[in-house]
Amino acid sequence: MRIVDLSRELYHRAMQYPGQPTIIHGVWKTHAEAAAENNHGHGNSVMYFTMPDHGGTHIDAPRHFGAEGIPINEYPLENCIVPGICIDLRHIAPKAEIGVDELKAAVEKAGAPIPKGGTVLLCTGHHQRTYPNPAYASDNPGVNVPATEWLAQQGIVHFGIDSMRPGPAGKVNSLVHKACLELNITHMESLCNLEALLGAGPFQFIGLPLKWRGGTGSPIRAVAVFQD
């Protein structure tokens, strides 16, 4: 078995979607402080964090797209362990729209069909090119609405991308979110290391969310699993 980690590292004030709260990670109690409180002289260190439910590598719950969508604590776990493929879109220019023709060509090049009931990960190279520079938050390419509709027609439960948003920044991105609600699919954002999956064939994708009551999304530890 080979496991490829597709998750961004979380750390204090890691880059976050513009306008959302930053990630805070700090020390609540050091080993020395805890030891001083205990008669036996040993203490356990504890840290704490605060972050939005769309922090780091995460999955959007349908509730994020509209008030009628289900929250993350009700999202089917069966959708979180699914077959997947990764397609190469690194030739797409920054800020450009990825259309249906680009997706079809990339799937054909991958040599494996999009699995029904599974996922497709879009390697645009954006994370590798820009993180952690300011361009990471603004210059990503992304799918447009027709491309999102085409992905849904392939029978996926979600798709993922190596940037902070599924579409290019602006109106198109908002419409892609709306389309996901209407099409009954969702997406994962801020994946990384997708380059490691290119040319490697199908894999099992795992990305389990935290059980936030009423949450609009959740960080996930996203991995691709290849069986020997």
Summary of the structure (lengths in Angstrom):
residues: 228
radius of gyration: 18.7
end to end distance: 5.2
largest distance: 68.5
contacts: 764
relative contact order: 0.23
helix: 28%
strand: 25%
